[in-house]
Amino acid sequence: MKIQSIFSRLFLYFLIFTVILISILWIVQNRYLPQYYQQEKVKILAGYGQEIEENIGNRALDQTSLNIVQNILKSMNGRIAIFDRNGRMLHQEGMRGQLRGTRIPPEQLQNVLEGNTVSYHVLGTRGNLEFLIVVVPGENYIYLMQTHFQSIEQAISITRGFYLYLFIVGFVTALLLAVLFSKKIINPLVKLNNIAKEMTKLNFQVAWEDQRSDEIGQLGQSLNFLTDQLKKTIGELGKELQKEKSLVKMRKEFVSRVSHELQTPIAIIRGYLEALEDEIPPDEKEREEHFRIIEAEIYKMSNLIKEMLDLGQLESGIFKVNKKPFNYNQLMEKIFIKFEQMKNEKHITFDIKENLTDPWVMGDEYRIEQVFTNLLQNAVNHTQNNGSIKITVNDKDSDIWTEIYNEGEKILEKDLPYIWESFYKGESKKTGTGLGLAIVKNVLELHHSRYGIENMDKGVCFYFAIQKHKN
């Protein structure tokens, strides 16, 4: 059965850790502690022997030397015996009644004479005590250090029973630590899990509110950031979906409009052609008028198809503009000439304000002409008879800015986000197919130019920027 609860896992981990730790301590104590204890005792006694050698050395065993031995003896609580190099005892100090340890076995004496410090155990005369003997060689003397060696085996056997209590303490400690960690770690993780569950339900109102600077706090902040981003992204996706639905609707309407606009001139052309075939027009003048009408309708269809082809090319993603330097003033003069007849028909006034230090710009002249022409055509279409259109051209930093303002109805706020989309015509009964502004948008974006639209007090202003040519 798997342990699902984090609390249960933590408790189990702490308990296992406690058992392993106690087991390691038990093994170390039983296997290595007696050996370590003896090594440390030998080091201490050998150190006392070296200290005596450093203070006596070549000196005779006078009262000063014996005082040094007595002072050291007080620190070690045992017996010190001094031998000559032949193994004869010259002096001894310390505990009485345990003389067995003051005789150096021949094999040990030989080892000492070779310059080695030796250690061994002896039993007391009554057999109930154990002594540790350490023999230290000197230049003229041999020093025997004897002290009680209390075996730690008995102490180890006593502590084995203590491990049961230690295990109980470890068990309780593991439980307390699991509770503590559950409050400090598990509870915040549960909160984070609940937030994540709510996010899967698209509920983005939940948030991490604890003030923590550790990794859990950082995770909470990351979840908050993710929540905000998802909320924002889903909102944008909703808008895009709605926008896409609107575009699908617009495309359907466009097909209907194009069909209608193609059917109408085709029907007109067919009607006039049939009239000409049947020789209905009575005179040459009326026949010429029929031909003029047919030509105008053909021009309409040609212009519609041309716009559709242009837009398809611009939106293909592989089209590149051919940027070259050209004179912006000359381009505007050419465009204004094209609009003379249309301007005169509606009695519209062009108010042109141009303030350029250098009229040369960098761009695709044909496409920029298309932008200017479409925007000016749009302004003319929405300007009433006897109205005015203001064209302002100024230097601004590294660009030349063009503003085309026409008096007339403002664009509805709900239409503004879609005004640059293909096929869009809004709710007003406008002529055309709704392709002109879409072409403007695509051309300017291919030039990496800024553009926009703004409702003014008495009309609408379109604006765009063209990069200056750097000489």
Secondary structure, DSSP 8 states (H G I E B T S, - for coil): -----HHHHHHHHHHHHHHHHHHHHHHHHHHTHHHHHHHHHHHHHHHHHHHHHHHHTTS-S-HHHHHHHHHHHHHH-EEEEEE-TTS-EEEEEE--S-GGGGS--HHHHHHHHTT--EEEEEE-TTSS-EEEEEEEE-SS-EEEEEEE---SHHHHHHHHHHHHHHHHHHHHHHHHHHHHHIIIIIHHHHHHHHHHHHHHTT-----------SHHHHHHHHHHHHHHHHHHHHHHHHHHHHHHHHHHHHHHHHHHHHHHHHHHHHHHHHHHHHHHHTT-S-SHHHHHHHHHHHHHHHHHHHHHHHHHHHHHHHTTS------EEEEHHHHHHHHHHHTHHHHHHHT-EEEEEEE-S--EEEE-HHHHHHHHHHHHHHHHHTS-TT-EEEEEEEEETTEEEEEEEEES----TTTGGGTTSTT---SS--SS-S-HHHHHHHHHHHTT--EEEEE-SSEEEEEEEEEB---
